[in-house]
């Protein structure tokens, strides 16, 4: 039986922040889609209605996970992980193809993206893994951890969906930090990622390897530590050119365009340049609702989904974007507050993982909108158009509230 009185123990800050973001989302989606729908004789409210339908489905997921005891997720983690692998493997054989990617299951008029669901499942799986082992020290645990994250990473990378694959790495690092993992393990996992970023500039990468050698020498690292850290970093450096060759041509173009958008202003750099024009033209207060020229003339592709932040920047200006970022700051802040007050380690890691996942999505989406990061197709939580993303974020909100309500109940 559902006890509605438990809602009194939920976090009102989270409800308010998410509610405000959803309202802003509906306004922005209508603004950037209505004129194009009218132009081709469609329903001006089509995308808003679709988003409201997704919101209804998300509300069901929110209700289930809010009243569902989050501790049961720890027992269900292996089962959920297995479902995730089956879905991600199945998408490579039966998934719908669009935009050069194979990421969706088509269910009649609806589509479902398993890679979105995999994010929250990975948070649950890692929280269960870390809470059972308390401290990850041995090579066996580290190897099991890398396999657990690496398998879905490769399946998603194959789709290809580089943005979601990167989310897995960030979630892993964030939850390793939250679980007070061994500093050696953090260095072992993070230093190869730095090598991958620096490898395109050979001299800088070699200087980084020298710095690692000095750090290992000063820290009096064991021979095993030397072999693991240096071996992984050198292996990653050697592998980067081969990984670059595995990327699709449009992914390579996006990275090149990020480094130099002017190199292909009508091609790979078009999204970034047009988005920056829209953001800059908004000024302090914006051009006004339904008055943004870049938005209304549809210069920016995918502006209702990946680039919706540019719509907000152009029509509501710096003030509007500041409000949106402040609302996300509230969500992340409350998630960490809930994590700190969780009655058990699993709840603490679960809330921390959701905070890290949300924070990375915001940074990646806003960064690519401003031209500070490559265009990787990352939705803005609760704001971008898309049913799968909204459903997963509503589920994550429900898990946070579940932890909060049970924490408050225990404190009472």
C-alpha positions as CSV (number, residue, x, y, z in Angstrom):
1,X,0.0,0.0,0.0
2,X,1.3,3.4,-1.0
3,X,1.8,5.8,2.0
4,X,1.4,9.3,0.5
5,X,2.4,10.8,3.8
6,X,6.0,9.8,3.0
7,X,6.0,12.7,0.4
8,X,6.3,15.1,3.4
9,X,9.7,13.6,3.9
10,X,10.9,14.1,0.3
11,X,13.1,17.0,-0.8
12,X,11.1,20.0,-1.9
13,X,14.2,21.6,-3.5
14,X,14.4,18.8,-6.0
15,X,10.7,18.9,-6.8
16,X,10.9,22.7,-7.4
17,X,14.1,22.7,-9.5
18,X,13.0,19.8,-11.7
19,X,9.5,21.3,-12.2
20,X,11.0,24.7,-13.2
21,X,13.3,23.0,-15.7
22,X,10.4,21.0,-17.3
23,X,8.4,24.2,-17.7
24,X,11.4,25.9,-19.4
25,X,11.8,22.8,-21.5
26,X,8.3,23.0,-22.9
27,X,8.6,26.7,-23.7
28,X,11.9,26.2,-25.5
29,X,10.7,23.1,-27.4
30,X,7.6,25.0,-28.6
31,X,9.7,28.1,-29.6
32,X,12.1,26.1,-31.8
33,X,9.7,23.8,-33.5
34,X,6.3,25.5,-33.9
35,X,7.2,27.6,-37.0
36,X,8.7,24.7,-38.9
37,X,5.6,22.6,-38.2
38,X,3.3,25.3,-39.4
39,X,5.4,25.8,-42.5
40,X,4.9,22.2,-43.6
41,X,1.2,22.1,-42.5
42,X,1.8,20.2,-39.3
43,X,0.6,20.7,-35.7
44,X,2.5,23.6,-34.0
45,X,2.2,21.8,-30.7
46,X,3.4,18.4,-32.1
47,X,6.7,18.2,-30.3
48,X,5.3,19.7,-27.1
49,X,2.6,17.0,-27.0
50,X,5.2,14.3,-27.6
51,X,7.2,15.7,-24.7
52,X,4.2,15.8,-22.5
53,X,3.5,12.1,-23.4
54,X,7.1,11.3,-22.5
55,X,6.6,13.3,-19.3
56,X,3.6,11.2,-18.4
57,X,5.6,7.9,-18.9
58,X,8.4,9.5,-16.9
59,X,6.0,10.4,-14.1
60,X,5.0,6.7,-13.8
61,X,8.7,5.8,-13.5
62,X,9.2,8.6,-11.0
63,X,6.3,7.3,-8.9
64,X,7.6,3.7,-8.9
65,X,11.1,4.6,-8.0
66,X,10.1,7.1,-5.4
67,X,8.0,4.6,-3.4
68,X,10.2,1.6,-4.2
69,X,12.8,1.0,-1.4
70,X,16.1,1.9,-3.1
71,X,17.8,-0.8,-1.0
72,X,16.1,-3.5,-3.1
73,X,18.1,-2.1,-6.1
74,X,21.3,-3.5,-4.6
75,X,19.8,-7.1,-4.8
76,X,18.5,-6.4,-8.3
77,X,21.8,-5.0,-9.6
78,X,23.1,-8.2,-11.3
79,X,19.8,-8.8,-13.0
80,X,19.6,-5.2,-14.2
81,X,23.2,-5.3,-15.5
82,X,22.3,-8.5,-17.5
83,X,19.3,-6.8,-19.0
84,X,21.5,-3.8,-20.0
85,X,24.0,-6.1,-21.8
86,X,21.3,-7.9,-23.6
87,X,19.7,-4.7,-24.8
88,X,23.0,-3.1,-25.8
89,X,24.0,-6.2,-27.7
90,X,20.6,-6.6,-29.3
91,X,20.6,-3.0,-30.6
92,X,23.6,-3.8,-32.8
93,X,21.5,-6.5,-34.7
94,X,17.9,-5.2,-34.4
95,X,18.2,-1.5,-33.8
96,X,16.9,1.3,-36.0
97,X,19.5,3.3,-37.9
98,X,19.4,7.1,-38.1
99,X,22.0,9.7,-38.7
100,X,24.7,7.1,-39.2
101,X,24.1,5.5,-35.8
102,X,22.3,2.4,-34.6
103,X,20.9,3.3,-31.2
104,X,17.1,2.8,-31.1
105,X,14.5,0.1,-30.8
106,X,11.4,1.1,-32.8
107,X,8.2,0.2,-31.0
108,X,5.5,1.3,-33.4
109,X,5.4,5.1,-33.4
110,X,7.6,5.2,-30.3
111,X,11.4,4.7,-30.1
112,X,13.5,3.6,-27.2
113,X,17.2,4.2,-26.7
114,X,18.8,1.5,-24.4
115,X,22.1,3.5,-24.0
116,X,20.1,6.1,-22.0
117,X,18.7,3.5,-19.7
118,X,22.2,2.0,-19.4
119,X,23.5,5.1,-17.6
120,X,21.2,4.7,-14.5
121,X,21.8,0.9,-14.5
122,X,25.5,1.5,-14.5
123,X,25.2,3.8,-11.5
124,X,23.2,1.1,-9.7
125,X,25.6,-1.6,-10.6
126,X,28.7,0.3,-9.5
127,X,27.0,1.4,-6.3
128,X,26.3,-2.3,-5.5
129,X,29.8,-3.3,-6.5
130,X,31.5,-0.7,-4.3
131,X,29.2,-1.1,-1.3
132,X,29.9,-4.9,-1.2
133,X,33.7,-4.5,-1.4
134,X,34.1,-1.3,0.7
135,X,37.6,-0.6,-0.6
136,X,38.9,-1.6,-4.1
137,X,42.6,-2.5,-3.7
138,X,43.5,-5.8,-5.4
139,X,44.2,-6.4,-9.0
140,X,41.3,-8.8,-9.2
141,X,38.8,-6.2,-8.1
142,X,40.3,-3.6,-10.4
143,X,40.1,-6.1,-13.3
144,X,36.5,-7.0,-12.5
145,X,35.6,-3.3,-12.3
146,X,37.2,-2.6,-15.7
147,X,35.4,-5.5,-17.3
148,X,32.1,-4.4,-15.8
149,X,32.4,-0.9,-17.2
150,X,34.4,-1.8,-20.3
151,X,31.9,-4.3,-21.8
152,X,28.9,-1.8,-22.1
153,X,31.4,0.9,-23.0
154,X,32.5,-1.0,-26.1
155,X,28.9,-2.0,-27.0
156,X,27.8,1.7,-26.9
157,X,31.0,2.9,-28.7
158,X,30.2,0.4,-31.5
159,X,26.7,2.0,-32.1
160,X,28.5,4.6,-32.3
161,X,27.6,6.8,-29.4
162,X,30.7,8.4,-28.1
163,X,28.9,10.8,-25.8
164,X,27.2,8.1,-23.7
165,X,30.4,6.0,-23.7
166,X,32.2,8.9,-22.1
167,X,29.5,9.2,-19.5
168,X,30.4,5.7,-18.3
169,X,34.0,6.7,-17.7
170,X,33.0,9.9,-15.8
171,X,30.5,7.9,-13.6
172,X,33.2,5.4,-12.8
173,X,35.7,8.1,-11.8
174,X,33.1,9.9,-9.7
175,X,31.9,6.9,-7.9
176,X,35.5,5.7,-7.3
177,X,36.1,9.0,-5.6
178,X,32.9,8.8,-3.6
179,X,33.7,5.3,-2.4
180,X,37.1,6.4,-1.1
181,X,38.9,4.1,-3.4
182,X,42.6,3.6,-3.2
183,X,44.6,6.6,-4.6
184,X,46.7,4.1,-6.5
185,X,43.6,2.8,-8.3
186,X,42.5,6.3,-9.2
187,X,45.9,7.1,-10.7
188,X,45.8,3.8,-12.5
189,X,42.5,4.6,-14.1
190,X,42.8,8.4,-14.6
191,X,46.4,8.7,-15.9
192,X,45.7,6.7,-19.1
193,X,42.8,9.0,-19.9
194,X,45.1,12.0,-19.6
195,X,47.5,10.2,-21.9
196,X,44.8,9.7,-24.5
197,X,44.0,13.4,-24.4
198,X,47.7,14.5,-24.7
199,X,48.8,11.8,-27.2
200,X,47.9,13.9,-30.3
201,X,50.7,16.3,-29.3
202,X,53.6,13.9,-29.1
203,X,56.0,16.3,-27.3
204,X,53.4,17.1,-24.6
205,X,52.6,13.4,-24.1
206,X,56.3,12.5,-23.7
207,X,56.7,15.3,-21.2
208,X,53.7,13.9,-19.3
209,X,55.3,10.5,-19.2
210,X,58.5,12.0,-17.7
211,X,56.3,13.8,-15.1
212,X,54.7,10.4,-14.2
213,X,58.1,8.8,-13.8
214,X,59.2,11.6,-11.4
215,X,56.0,11.2,-9.4
216,X,56.4,7.4,-9.2
217,X,60.1,7.8,-8.1
218,X,59.3,10.4,-5.4
219,X,56.4,8.3,-4.1
220,X,58.7,5.3,-3.8
221,X,56.3,3.2,-5.9
222,X,56.8,-0.6,-6.0
223,X,57.9,-2.4,-9.2
224,X,54.3,-3.5,-9.7
225,X,53.0,0.1,-9.6
226,X,55.7,1.1,-12.1
227,X,54.7,-1.6,-14.5
228,X,51.0,-1.0,-14.2
229,X,51.0,2.8,-14.5
230,X,53.7,3.2,-17.1
231,X,52.6,0.1,-19.1
232,X,49.0,1.3,-19.3
233,X,49.9,4.9,-20.2
234,X,52.3,3.8,-23.0
235,X,49.8,1.2,-24.3
236,X,47.1,3.9,-24.5
237,X,49.5,6.3,-26.3
238,X,50.3,3.6,-28.8
239,X,46.6,2.7,-29.2
240,X,45.3,6.2,-29.7
241,X,46.1,6.4,-33.5
242,X,44.3,3.1,-34.0
243,X,41.3,4.2,-32.0
244,X,41.2,7.4,-34.1
245,X,41.0,5.1,-37.2
246,X,38.1,3.3,-35.6
247,X,36.0,6.5,-35.3
248,X,33.4,7.2,-37.9
249,X,34.3,10.0,-40.3
250,X,31.7,12.4,-38.8
251,X,33.1,11.8,-35.3
252,X,36.6,12.7,-36.6
253,X,35.3,15.8,-38.3
254,X,33.6,16.9,-35.1
255,X,36.8,16.7,-33.1
256,X,38.7,18.5,-35.8
257,X,36.0,21.2,-35.9
258,X,36.1,21.5,-32.1
259,X,39.9,22.3,-32.4
260,X,39.3,24.7,-35.3
261,X,35.6,25.4,-36.1
262,X,36.6,27.7,-39.0
263,X,38.2,24.8,-40.9
264,X,34.8,23.6,-42.1
265,X,32.2,26.3,-41.3
266,X,29.5,24.8,-43.6
267,X,30.2,21.2,-42.4
268,X,31.4,19.8,-39.2
269,X,31.9,23.2,-37.6
270,X,28.5,24.5,-38.6
271,X,26.7,23.4,-35.4
272,X,29.2,25.0,-33.1
273,X,29.5,28.3,-35.0
274,X,25.7,28.8,-35.3
275,X,25.2,27.9,-31.7
276,X,27.8,30.5,-30.6
277,X,26.1,33.1,-32.8
278,X,22.8,32.4,-31.1
279,X,24.2,32.5,-27.6
280,X,26.1,35.8,-28.4
281,X,23.1,37.5,-29.9
282,X,21.0,36.9,-26.8
283,X,22.9,39.4,-24.8
284,X,21.9,40.0,-21.2
285,X,18.1,39.7,-21.4
286,X,17.6,37.8,-24.7
287,X,15.7,38.7,-27.8
288,X,12.4,37.5,-26.3
289,X,10.3,34.5,-26.5
290,X,9.6,33.4,-30.1
291,X,11.9,36.2,-31.3
292,X,15.3,34.6,-31.7
293,X,16.4,34.8,-35.3
294,X,18.8,31.8,-35.2
295,X,16.1,29.8,-33.5
296,X,13.0,30.8,-35.5
297,X,14.9,30.5,-38.9
298,X,16.3,27.1,-37.8
299,X,20.0,27.8,-38.5
300,X,20.9,25.3,-35.7
301,X,20.3,21.6,-36.4
302,X,18.8,19.5,-33.6
303,X,18.0,22.7,-31.6
304,X,15.1,21.0,-29.9
305,X,17.3,18.3,-28.5
306,X,21.1,18.6,-28.2
307,X,21.3,22.4,-28.8
308,X,18.2,23.5,-26.8
309,X,20.5,25.5,-24.5
310,X,21.3,27.8,-27.4
311,X,17.5,28.5,-27.8
312,X,17.4,29.5,-24.1
313,X,20.5,31.6,-24.5
314,X,19.2,33.5,-27.6
315,X,15.6,34.1,-26.4
316,X,16.2,34.5,-22.7
317,X,19.8,35.8,-22.7
318,X,22.4,35.4,-20.0
319,X,19.7,35.8,-17.3
320,X,17.8,32.8,-18.7
321,X,20.9,30.6,-19.0
322,X,22.0,31.6,-15.5
323,X,18.6,30.5,-14.1
324,X,18.8,27.2,-15.9
325,X,22.3,26.5,-14.6
326,X,21.3,27.6,-11.1
327,X,18.5,25.0,-11.2
328,X,20.9,22.3,-12.1
329,X,23.2,23.5,-9.4
330,X,20.4,23.0,-6.9
331,X,19.7,19.5,-8.2
332,X,23.4,18.5,-7.9
333,X,23.7,20.1,-4.5
334,X,20.7,18.3,-3.1
335,X,21.9,15.0,-4.5
336,X,25.1,15.3,-2.6
337,X,23.3,16.4,0.5
338,X,21.1,13.3,0.2
339,X,24.2,11.2,-0.3
340,X,25.9,12.6,2.8
341,X,22.8,11.8,4.9
342,X,22.2,8.4,3.5
343,X,21.8,5.7,6.2
344,X,24.0,3.2,4.2
345,X,26.9,3.2,1.8
346,X,24.8,1.9,-1.1
347,X,22.5,4.9,-0.8
348,X,25.4,7.3,-0.5
349,X,27.0,5.9,-3.7
350,X,23.7,5.8,-5.5
351,X,23.0,9.5,-4.9
352,X,26.6,10.5,-5.6
353,X,26.5,8.6,-8.9
354,X,23.3,10.3,-10.0
355,X,24.9,13.7,-9.1
356,X,28.0,12.9,-11.1
357,X,25.9,11.7,-14.1
358,X,23.7,14.8,-14.1
359,X,26.6,17.2,-13.6
360,X,28.6,15.7,-16.5
361,X,25.5,15.9,-18.8
362,X,25.1,19.6,-18.0
363,X,28.8,20.4,-18.5
364,X,29.1,18.4,-21.7
365,X,25.9,19.9,-23.2
366,X,26.6,23.5,-22.2
367,X,30.2,23.1,-23.2
368,X,29.4,21.9,-26.8
369,X,26.8,24.7,-27.1
370,X,29.4,27.3,-26.2
371,X,32.0,25.7,-28.5
372,X,34.2,24.7,-25.5
373,X,33.8,21.0,-26.0
374,X,33.3,18.7,-29.1
375,X,29.8,18.1,-30.3
376,X,29.0,14.6,-28.9
377,X,25.2,14.5,-28.9
378,X,24.6,14.9,-25.2
379,X,21.0,15.9,-24.1
380,X,20.4,18.5,-21.4
381,X,18.7,16.6,-18.5
382,X,14.9,17.4,-18.1
383,X,15.2,20.1,-20.9
384,X,16.1,18.4,-24.2
385,X,13.4,16.8,-26.3
386,X,13.5,13.0,-26.0
387,X,11.5,10.4,-24.2
388,X,14.3,8.0,-23.3
389,X,16.4,10.7,-21.7
390,X,13.5,12.2,-19.8
391,X,12.4,8.8,-18.5
392,X,15.9,8.0,-17.2
393,X,16.2,11.4,-15.5
394,X,12.7,11.0,-13.9
395,X,13.8,7.6,-12.6
396,X,17.0,9.1,-11.2
397,X,14.9,11.8,-9.4
398,X,12.7,9.0,-8.0
399,X,15.7,7.2,-6.6
400,X,17.0,10.4,-5.0
401,X,13.7,11.0,-3.3
402,X,13.5,7.4,-2.2
403,X,16.8,7.7,-0.4
404,X,15.8,11.1,1.0
405,X,12.4,9.9,2.4
406,X,13.9,6.9,4.1
407,X,16.8,8.9,5.5
408,X,14.3,11.4,6.9
409,X,12.2,8.6,8.3
410,X,15.2,7.1,10.2
411,X,16.2,10.5,11.5
412,X,12.7,11.1,12.7
